[in-house]
Amino acid sequence: MTELTKLTLAEARTKLAAKEITSVELTEAHLAAAKASDKLNAYVTLTPEVALEMAAASDARIAKGEAGPLEGLPLGVKDLFCTNGVRTTACSNILDDFTPTYESTVTANLWADGAVMLGKLNNDEFAMGSSNETSRFGPCVNPWKASDSDANLVPGGSSGGSSAAVAAHLALGATATDTGGSIRQPASFTGTVGMKPTYGRCSRWGTVAFASSLDQAGPITRSVRDAAIMLKSMAGHDEKDTTSVDIDVPDYEAAFTGDIRGLKIGIPKEYRVEGMSDEIEKLWTQGIAWLKSAGAEIVDVSLPHTKYALPAYYIVAPAEASSNLARYDGVRYGLRVHGDDITDMYEKTRAEGFGDEVRRRVLIGTYVLSAGYYDAYYIKAQKIRTLIAQDFKQAYEKVDLLLTPTAPSPAFAIGEKVNDPLSMYLNDVFTVPVNLAGLPGISLPAGLSSNGLPLGLQLIGRTFDEETLLRAAGVLEEAAGFSAEPSIWWTEA
């Protein structure tokens, strides 16, 4: 790790503006770090030529006084965002070496503001997973290791490549997506900050779909301020996305007043789930104390339908996935396995193209949408989703934000849960309700487990009130004072 890769995004922005460093120098340092980090398998496609060309253009604009908000800052991109001329596979065999001729709106917004693309980052296949072990490129590895074991750990999922790259200083920040916790849970596992904005805040156009009514793009960074900086550029109305909301994007950095006196923070009793470890409970209690000492008022609230969130999610999300993934048939793009006739070709292509977890979810989704089961499962799940949203709405009549743990445990070993889908799905127990209700949420590192692994706390806000969410997260981040870093082992011979 060099001095340049140790910088936060905000610090690098300041140094670039003062011309103390150049974007080319900053980009070269991150490319070198990424190339030396094969053991982490965070990047699936590095784009050094593109990155250095973009960096040189940024330096020219800075010299002319024409710098954009993200000018010259090197970022990683989850392999779910389509990038013009750069391979985009959603980490699935079925997309083969698909190279888009268009750019996702989120990444286009970043490049328009001057950011530099380092490459594409590993993720669970079609974002289906909680550990980044379902990728066609193999599992991504968490840069953190437990103090009592040398086992490689998962970085969380589906945005494991994004969280690992940011934690290991292989990018200043990274784009990610969150369908049921896939930004916040990896952030918790890697000691980074992960923010899921309100549904509709960031365009979904050009982002490979998993579950369209749940998917939302957001940033993974090393500080709350960095998350605010990235989100300002990522967000915005997009006519190409009918779910994109046409409202102004605030200056999120202006939210960092450091003052949360009078804010009411809700503590939902239903999040004290059975089997939650003592250290998660202790961290949550500590988080409550930090916010209280900063002047916030702590209020106990109830979200009575929380216990139904996971079952509802694992009906709604696979149902939408089975519909979205029907387009992958070997006819127009991606993998094609020839068969005796077109039906045989469809079957062979999808059998070879999709991994086990994707097949599992497609089968579940097709089942719950089938005749005789649609009303019994899918419609019922949608009704529960409405009740969950109503729970939050009623809670926000009393409070401004909610504080919960992000994940029920620290990172676990690669292979530990891969053959136990139900255990894997339980990793999303604290994050899924936020997606079902379309709310903004943020995870920030707040402590270490007994064996030295990061633990995260989650703040949940009202729809389109990311400013209050970020303001409180900034105060909580300062109180936690999390400064731990993983020991660098992945560049050793």
N, C-alpha and C positions, 0 to 999 in steps of 0.2 A: 504494500500500500504506500503510495507516494503522498507528499503533502497536498498535492492537487486533488487526489481522490478522497482525502479526508474532509474536504470542504462540504458544507451543506449547499443546497441549491441557492439559498439566499446569500450566503457568503461568496459563492462563486459569481453570482450576479453583480455584487458590489465590486469585486476585484476586476471583473471584465469591464464594468463601466468606468472604473478608475484607470484602466489600461495597465494594471499591474501584471496581468497575465493575458494571454490570447486564447481565443476559442480553440485554435489549432493545438496549442499546448495542452489545454484541458482535455480535449477530445483524444489526443494521442495517449495521454496518461490513462484514461479510462479504457481505451482499446487495448493497451498493453496489459492492464489488469484483467480484462475480460479474456484475452488470449492465454493468460497464465493460469486461468481458473477452470480448466476443462473438468477437473474432478467434481465441480459443483453442477455441471451440465445445466447452467442457468440460461445460456444463450443457445438457440437452435440455429440461428443464422446471424453471423456478424456481417456488418456492411461497412468495412473500413473506408472503401473508396467513396461511397456516398457520404459517410460521416465527415471525412476530411474536406470534401468539396463543400458541404454545407457549413462547416466550421470556417473555412476560408472566406466564404460569402458573408458570414456573420462578422468576421473581423473587418471586412471592407465596410460593412454598414456601420459598425461601431466607430470606425475611423471617420466616417462622414457625418456622424451624429444622427444616424437614422436607425438606432437600435430599437428593436421590438421588446416587449415585456419579458421574453424568454431568450433574448438574443445570445447565441453562442453556447447555450447550456445543453450538454449531452444527456439524452434520455434513452431508456430502453422501452421497447414496445411489445406488449403481450402478443403472441402469435395468433390472436383472435381478431386483431384489427387489420383490415386490408390495407396494404401499402403498395402504392403504384410502382410496378417494376421490381418488387421484392417479394420473394416467395412467402406465401401465407397459407398455412396448412391446418390451422386449428389443432395442430399436433395429432392429426388423424391420417391414417394411410389412405382413406378414401379421397382426400384432396390431393394426394400424390405430391407433385411439385407445382401446384397451382400458383401462378403469378398474376395478380390482378393488374388490370389496366386502369385502375381508379384508386382513389385514396379515401379511407374512412373520414367522416366529418371530424371526429375527435382528433385524429392525427393531423389532418389538414389544418385544423385550428392551431395546433402546436407549432407546425412548421411555418405557418403564416406569422406567428409571433416570434420566430427566430430560433426555435429549438433545433437541436441536432440529433439525428437518429443514429444510434450506435448499432442497432440490430434488433432481431426478434427474439422474444423470451419464451422459455418453456412454460407449458400449462397442461393441465389435465385435458384429455381428448374432448373437444367440443365443450370444454369447461365443466365436464362432468366428473367431479371427484373432490375430495377434501384433503388430498395429500400430494398431488402432482405425481402419482405413480401410474396413471393410466395413459400417459403420453406415448406416442409412437417412438419418440426419441429417447425413451427411458426415463426413469425418475430424476427429478431435480433433487439436489442435496442441500440441506440446511447448512449454512456456514457455522452455526452453533453446534457444540457437542456438550453432552452432559459431563459433569465433573467425575461421575462414577462409572463412565462407560466410554468406549471408543467407537460405539456403533454410529453409523450414519443415520441422521434423523431426517424426517420429512420437513419441508419448508411450509407445509400447509397447501391448501388448494382451493380453487383451481389455479390461482395466480401465484404459484410457487416460484416460478422463474423470476417474476417481478419482485417478489419479496426477498428472495435470495440475492438477486443482483444488487438491490439497494442496501441490504444488510452487509454484504461483502464489499461494498464500495466499487462495484462494477458499473454503476450509473448513478447520476445525481438524483434521479427519480425514475419512475416507470409508470406507464399506463397499465391498468388492470380492469377487470370486470367483476361484478358482484351480482350473483343470481340468488344465492342463499347464504352468503357470508364469505364469498371467494376473494374479497379484498381484506376484510377485517380479520378473519381467522389466520390467514398467512402472515399478516402484520403482527398478530399476537405471538405467533410461533417464532418470529425472526427478530423481534425487538425493533420493529419499524412502525411507522404511522400509516394506517390505511383508512381512506375515507370513501364511503359510499354516499353519493349525493342523492337527493330526492329523485324518485323515478320521473323521468322527463326533463331533468336538468341538463343532461348531456345526451346528444344525439346518438341513436343506435345505428344510424345508417353506415353501412360499410363495415360493421362489426358482425362477425359470424354469430348467428343466433343460436341460443340454447333454448331458453323459455322467454318468449318475447314480452310477456307482461311482468316479468321479474328482472330481466337483465338491465344493468346500469353500469356505465363506465365511471371510473374514478382513479385517483392517483395513489401510489404507494411511495412514501418519501421517508426521510430520516428526521423530520421535524413537522410539527403542526403548521408552522409558518410556510414551510415548503409545500405542504398540501394545499394551503390556501392559494399560493402563487400558481401552482399547476392547475388547480380547479378553475381559476379565473379564465385561463386560456382554453381549457377543455370544454367548458360549458357554453351554452348559447342555443338560441332557437335555430331549427333546421327544417325548412319546408319539405325536405326529402323524407323526414321521419314524422309520421302522423301523431306519434306520442310525445314529440318534442314540444315543450311548453313555451309559449311566446311571452316571456316576461324578462325584464332587465336582469342582467348578471351583475351583482354588486361587486364592489371592490372588497374582496374578502380580507385582504391584509389590514384594511382599516378597522376590522372588527377586533383587532388585538389591543384592546384598551387595558387589559390586565385587571379589570374591575368586574366582579360578578356579585357584588353586594346586592342583596335583595332577590337574586335569582332563586327560584324554587326548583329543587332537584328531587325528582321522584325516585323512590327505591321500590321496585316491584317485587312483592313477596313471592310471586310464582317463580322467580328466577333462582330461588334457593332450592335447586333440584336435588333429588335423591342421589347420593353417591358423589356429590361435589366435594372435592378435596378440601381439607382444612386450610391449605395455603391459598387456594382461590378465595375462600370465604374471608380469610384474614386480609388479603389484598383489597377485596371489596370494602371491607370495614375501614381499612386505611384510606381508601379513596374517598369514602364518605366523610371521614375526619378532615382530609385535606380541603375538600370543597366547603365544609362547614367553617373551618378556620379562615377561609378566604371571604367569608361573609354570606355564603349561600344558605338558604333555608332548606333543611332536609324534610321531605314529606313521604310517608309511607303510602304507596298506591297499590291497587290491585289490577292485574290484567288477567281476568279469570279464564279466558280461552287460550292462554299460552300453551297449555298442555296438548292442545290439538294442532299446534302450528306445524310440527314436524310431519305428522301423518298427512295433513292437508297439503303441505309443500310437496311431499313425495307422491302426490297424486297429480297436482296441477302442473308441476315442472316436467315430469315425464310425459304427460299428455301433450303439452306444448312442444316438447322435444320430438316426440314421434311425428308430429305434423311438420315441424321445421326441417327435420332430417329426411323427409320423404323426397326432397329435391335431389339428394345424392344418389344417382341411379346409374352412373357410368356413361350417360348419353352425351352430355354437353361439355363436361370438364372433369378433371381429376382422374382417379383410377378407373380403368375399364378391364374387366375380366371377361373374355369372350365365352359365350355359351352356345348351346344348340339353337336357341331362339331368343327372342328379346326377354321373355320371362326368365329363362335360365340365366341370361346375362345379368339381369337385375339381381337375381338371387346370389349368384356367385360374386358379383362386385360388392354387394353389401356385406356378404358373409366374410369376405377377405378384407374389406375396407374398414369395417367397424370393429373396435375392441370390445372386450367382455362387458365393461361397465356401460358403454354406450348401447350395446345390444340389450343389456338388462333393462335400461331405462326406456328404450324404444318399445320393448315387449310390454313393460308395465303400462306405458302410456297408451299403447294400442289397445290393451285389454280394458283399461278404465274408460276408453272412449267407444268401446264396441257396444252393439245393440244388447240391451238387457242389463248393462253395467253402467251406462252413462249417467243415469239418474241416481243410482245407488252410490256411486263413487265420485264422479267428476262434479256433478251439480252440488252434491253435499259438501265437497271440499271447497267449492266456491262460496257457499253459504257460510262455512266456517271462516273463510278468508274475510268476508264482510264483517263477521262478529269480532275478529281479531282487530281489524281496522277501527271498529267502533270502540273497542277497549282502549286503544291508544287515544282516540279522540276525546273520550271521557276523562282519561288521565290528564290530558293537556288542558283541561278546564281548570285543573288544580295546580299544575306544575309547568315549568318551562322546558325542562329536559329530564331525561331518565339516565340513571347510572347503573350499569350492570357489568359483570365479567364479560369478556369477549369469547373465551373458549373454556370448556370444562377442565382442560388439562394443558400442560406444556406440550411441546412437540414430542412425538413418539417415533420409534425406530422405523426405518423403511422395512416394509414387509410385515410389520407387526399386526396390521389390521386389514391387509389387502384381501384376505379371504373371509372377512367378516363384515359384509356390507352394512349390517344394522349398527354395529359398533362404530363404523366409519361415519355413518349418517348422523350419529349422535354428536359429532363434533360441531354441528351447525345448530345445536339446540338454543343458543343464545342469540344467534344472528338471523335465523330464518324469519322470525316474526316481523322484523324490520322490512324485509323485502315484500312480504305478503301485504303489508300496509303501505308500501311505497315511500317510507320515511328515510331521512338522512341519518347516517350513523358513522361514527369514527372510533377506531381503536388506536390506543397509544400505549407504549410500553410503560409499565408502572412498577415493575419489580422483577425479582428472580425467584425461581423455584428453589427448593432445598438442594437440588443438584445443579444449580447454576444456569437454568434455562429461562428465557424471557417469559413474562406473563403480561397480558394486556387487560386494560379496562376499556369498556365501551360506553360512549355517550350517545344517546338517541335524541334527535330533535324533532320539532314540528316540520311539516312539509314546507319546503322552500325557505326555511329559516336556518340555512347553513351558517349565517353570520353569528347567531347566538351559540350555535354548536361549536364553532371554531374558537370563539371567545372563551368559552368555558374550558375547552380542550387545551387552549394555551395556558390557562391558569393551572389546570391539573398537571400538565406536562412540567411546568416550572416547579410545582410542589413535589412531584415525584422525583425530579432531578435524575432521571435515568441516563446514565452515561456509559454503561457497560458495553463492551464490544466483544465479538467472538475472537478467540485466539486464531491467528492465521495459520492454518494447517494445509490448506488446499493448493498452495503454490509450491509446496515442498516436493522434491523429486521422489 
